Protein backbone atom coordinates (compact mmCIF):
# COMPACT_ATOMS: atom_id res chain seq x y z
CA UNK A 1 0.00 0.00 0.00
CA UNK A 2 1.15 3.50 -0.72
CA UNK A 3 2.67 5.00 2.40
CA UNK A 4 0.53 8.12 2.06
CA UNK A 5 -2.71 6.13 1.77
CA UNK A 6 -1.77 3.90 4.68
CA UNK A 7 -1.10 6.91 6.86
CA UNK A 8 -4.52 8.36 6.02
CA UNK A 9 -6.21 5.08 6.94
CA UNK A 10 -4.42 4.93 10.27
CA UNK A 11 -5.38 8.53 11.03
CA UNK A 12 -9.05 7.78 10.21
CA UNK A 13 -9.05 4.73 12.48
CA UNK A 14 -7.51 6.76 15.29
CA UNK A 15 -10.20 9.44 14.93
CA UNK A 16 -12.98 6.84 15.08
CA UNK A 17 -11.46 5.26 18.20
CA UNK A 18 -11.20 8.65 19.92
CA UNK A 19 -14.82 9.50 19.09
CA UNK A 20 -16.10 6.14 20.38
CA UNK A 21 -14.11 6.49 23.61
CA UNK A 22 -15.40 10.05 24.10
CA UNK A 23 -19.01 8.98 23.64
CA UNK A 24 -18.54 6.17 26.17
CA UNK A 25 -17.05 8.52 28.74
CA UNK A 26 -19.91 10.99 28.21
CA UNK A 27 -22.55 8.32 28.93
CA UNK A 28 -20.70 7.29 32.08
CA UNK A 29 -20.34 10.73 33.63
CA UNK A 30 -23.64 12.43 32.57
CA UNK A 31 -26.26 12.87 35.40
CA UNK A 32 -29.16 10.41 35.56
CA UNK A 33 -32.37 11.83 34.09
CA UNK A 34 -35.41 12.16 36.37
CA UNK A 35 -38.78 10.99 35.02
CA UNK A 36 -41.13 13.87 34.46
CA UNK A 37 -44.00 12.21 32.65
CA UNK A 38 -47.60 12.52 33.71
CA UNK A 39 -47.44 9.22 35.58
CA UNK A 40 -44.50 10.23 37.78
CA UNK A 41 -44.92 11.48 41.34
CA UNK A 42 -42.72 12.66 44.19
CA UNK A 43 -42.74 11.58 47.81
CA UNK A 44 -44.00 14.94 49.03
CA UNK A 45 -46.96 15.04 46.67
CA UNK A 46 -47.95 11.48 47.57
CA UNK A 47 -47.81 12.25 51.27
CA UNK A 48 -49.82 15.41 50.72
CA UNK A 49 -52.57 13.61 48.86
CA UNK A 50 -52.88 10.99 51.61
CA UNK A 51 -53.14 13.52 54.45
CA UNK A 52 -56.71 14.65 55.19
CA UNK A 53 -57.45 18.36 55.35
CA UNK A 54 -57.52 19.23 59.07
CA UNK A 55 -60.11 21.93 58.37
CA UNK A 56 -62.67 19.34 57.25
CA UNK A 57 -64.60 17.68 60.05
CA UNK A 58 -66.37 14.36 59.39
CA UNK A 59 -69.18 15.30 61.67
CA UNK A 60 -70.45 18.37 63.45
CA UNK A 61 -71.89 16.45 66.53
CA UNK A 62 -71.24 17.22 70.52
CA UNK A 63 -72.58 20.54 71.54
CA UNK A 64 -74.03 21.87 68.25
CA UNK A 65 -76.30 18.86 67.86
CA UNK A 66 -80.00 19.64 68.45
CA UNK A 67 -81.69 17.05 70.67
CA UNK A 68 -85.11 15.81 69.46
CA UNK A 69 -88.23 17.08 71.21
CA UNK A 70 -91.89 16.14 71.05
CA UNK A 71 -94.39 18.87 70.19
CA UNK A 72 -95.06 20.92 73.33
CA UNK A 73 -98.25 20.55 75.34
CA UNK A 74 -99.70 23.07 77.78
CA UNK A 75 -98.34 23.31 81.29
CA UNK A 76 -101.57 21.78 82.60
CA UNK A 77 -101.68 18.95 80.03
CA UNK A 78 -100.15 15.47 79.93
CA UNK A 79 -97.30 14.63 77.55
CA UNK A 80 -96.95 11.05 76.35
CA UNK A 81 -94.14 9.61 74.23
CA UNK A 82 -94.57 6.84 71.65
CA UNK A 83 -92.58 4.59 73.98
CA UNK A 84 -95.38 4.76 76.54
CA UNK A 85 -93.61 7.04 79.02
CA UNK A 86 -95.81 9.95 80.07
CA UNK A 87 -95.63 12.93 82.39
CA UNK A 88 -97.86 15.67 83.75
CA UNK A 89 -97.33 18.78 85.86
CA UNK A 90 -99.66 18.26 88.81
CA UNK A 91 -98.79 21.46 90.69
CA UNK A 92 -97.22 24.82 89.80
CA UNK A 93 -96.30 27.21 92.64
CA UNK A 94 -94.71 30.63 92.94
CA UNK A 95 -92.10 30.65 95.73
CA UNK A 96 -88.91 32.32 96.93
CA UNK A 97 -86.04 30.02 95.95
CA UNK A 98 -83.13 29.57 98.35
CA UNK A 99 -79.47 29.41 97.35
CA UNK A 100 -77.65 26.34 98.65
CA UNK A 101 -74.75 25.41 96.37
CA UNK A 102 -72.09 27.40 94.56
CA UNK A 103 -73.58 29.50 91.78
CA UNK A 104 -77.10 29.41 93.26
CA UNK A 105 -78.93 32.72 93.61
CA UNK A 106 -81.90 33.18 95.90
CA UNK A 107 -84.90 34.82 94.31
CA UNK A 108 -88.36 34.46 92.79
CA UNK A 109 -88.86 30.93 91.50
CA UNK A 110 -91.45 28.42 90.37
CA UNK A 111 -91.85 25.05 92.06
CA UNK A 112 -93.08 22.36 89.71
CA UNK A 113 -94.40 18.95 90.76
CA UNK A 114 -94.12 16.42 87.93
CA UNK A 115 -95.69 12.95 87.90
CA UNK A 116 -93.83 10.53 85.62
CA UNK A 117 -95.53 7.30 84.53
CA UNK A 118 -93.70 4.32 83.06
CA UNK A 119 -96.01 2.88 80.42
CA UNK A 120 -93.38 0.52 79.03
CA UNK A 121 -92.77 -3.15 79.82
CA UNK A 122 -89.33 -2.52 81.34
CA UNK A 123 -88.03 -0.71 84.41
CA UNK A 124 -87.31 2.99 83.92
CA UNK A 125 -84.05 4.10 85.56
CA UNK A 126 -84.55 7.64 86.85
CA UNK A 127 -80.78 8.20 87.04
CA UNK A 128 -80.92 9.26 83.38
CA UNK A 129 -83.77 11.74 83.82
CA UNK A 130 -83.03 15.44 83.33
CA UNK A 131 -85.58 18.24 83.72
CA UNK A 132 -84.79 21.75 82.48
CA UNK A 133 -86.71 25.02 82.27
CA UNK A 134 -86.40 28.00 79.93
CA UNK A 135 -88.12 31.37 79.79
CA UNK A 136 -88.84 34.02 77.18
CA UNK A 137 -88.61 33.99 73.38
CA UNK A 138 -84.85 33.37 73.60
CA UNK A 139 -85.43 30.35 75.87
CA UNK A 140 -83.10 31.58 78.60
CA UNK A 141 -82.07 28.59 80.79
CA UNK A 142 -83.35 28.76 84.37
CA UNK A 143 -81.13 27.92 87.32
CA UNK A 144 -82.21 24.75 89.16
CA UNK A 145 -82.52 25.08 92.94
CA UNK A 146 -83.20 22.44 95.60
CA UNK A 147 -84.84 24.50 98.37
CA UNK A 148 -87.40 24.88 99.67
CA UNK A 149 -89.03 21.51 99.11
CA UNK A 150 -87.14 20.15 96.12
CA UNK A 151 -87.26 16.39 95.56
CA UNK A 152 -85.61 14.74 92.53
CA UNK A 153 -86.64 11.50 90.86
CA UNK A 154 -84.96 8.51 92.50
CA UNK A 155 -84.45 4.81 91.90
CA UNK A 156 -86.39 2.82 89.33
CA UNK A 157 -89.99 3.16 88.18
CA UNK A 158 -91.49 -0.26 87.55
CA UNK A 159 -93.69 -0.91 84.49
CA UNK A 160 -97.05 0.76 85.06
CA UNK A 161 -95.70 2.72 88.04
CA UNK A 162 -95.75 6.47 88.69
CA UNK A 163 -93.34 8.65 90.67
CA UNK A 164 -93.47 12.35 91.55
CA UNK A 165 -90.59 14.81 91.72
CA UNK A 166 -90.50 18.45 92.80
CA UNK A 167 -88.24 20.79 90.81
CA UNK A 168 -87.51 24.44 91.58
CA UNK A 169 -86.46 26.87 88.84
CA UNK A 170 -85.33 30.45 89.43
CA UNK A 171 -87.47 32.49 87.03
CA UNK A 172 -88.37 36.13 87.75
CA UNK A 173 -92.10 36.90 87.76
CA UNK A 174 -91.71 39.21 84.76
CA UNK A 175 -90.33 36.33 82.66
CA UNK A 176 -93.03 33.73 83.33
CA UNK A 177 -95.41 34.55 80.47
CA UNK A 178 -93.64 31.99 78.27
CA UNK A 179 -92.02 29.11 80.14
CA UNK A 180 -90.79 25.88 78.57
CA UNK A 181 -90.06 22.76 80.63
CA UNK A 182 -88.36 19.73 79.06
CA UNK A 183 -88.04 16.23 80.50
CA UNK A 184 -85.43 13.85 79.09
CA UNK A 185 -85.98 10.32 80.34
CA UNK A 186 -83.75 8.16 78.13
CA UNK A 187 -80.88 8.67 75.68
CA UNK A 188 -82.02 8.62 72.07
CA UNK A 189 -85.66 9.32 72.95
CA UNK A 190 -87.30 12.72 72.26
CA UNK A 191 -87.91 14.96 75.25
CA UNK A 192 -91.34 15.53 76.72
CA UNK A 193 -92.09 19.26 76.47
CA UNK A 194 -94.48 21.51 78.41
CA UNK A 195 -94.87 25.16 77.45
CA UNK A 196 -97.13 28.04 78.42
CA UNK A 197 -97.91 30.88 80.81
CA UNK A 198 -96.57 30.18 84.31
CA UNK A 199 -97.73 33.41 85.92
CA UNK A 200 -100.80 31.75 87.47
CA UNK A 201 -100.12 28.87 89.89
CA UNK A 202 -102.35 25.79 89.87
Steps between C-alpha positions, in 0.01 A plus 500: 500500500615850428652650812286812466176301471594277791567801718158645416331172592679485833404860576133425418500195727654703781231768464222240515652342812526839672138585417372164629699535823371856549139393454547219753649735757214747447236233572685397815536844655170670394238544783210254516179642353196533728163383365265788444213334319140531606516170687794601720458625856720618785498392862374836622204510264401144590514577870299816445225320314469238775474753784143613574426871516493587872241770430244241388307334780323168434219594728373807678356308808565577899366832602355633171273199461130578559331241722158376379188627675134406484250773414433705814181463701355752744636524851177347631489217243653152490785416262535142380781356288457223242699275733220517756677728748280791605518798732277774636553811711267448795587820688657836411592739784659842530761502779819667620787270402791455740866484400682193630790407272766699319351710222148491648317831535203546729200664341154464348450147371241249387460163669377231265368159605528247217343153497686258272330177391683202353269356236763264361561133579844563652630681807572870451826611664450854629877556519486606134215748544574870451245780539579851376308827479531798266328837486428765239523497120876438522442198727733623773603201719372517858722416795392183684469533878432236766336706777244538630337163444689364201488124444665335197397176333668201664551130440306301243140534385350158437280435194164667557635696798495875565741718698487870588788746517509864608726734301573865577605743226613858559286704260410864572127577501539731200638212290230240567262582214677244280662212687623177343573188706670197343532150644761262359445147625723284279787551255386495139136570588336840431439724799157557647425873475261725694461865404274788597422784739634430850384823661193334655568212742277192498 
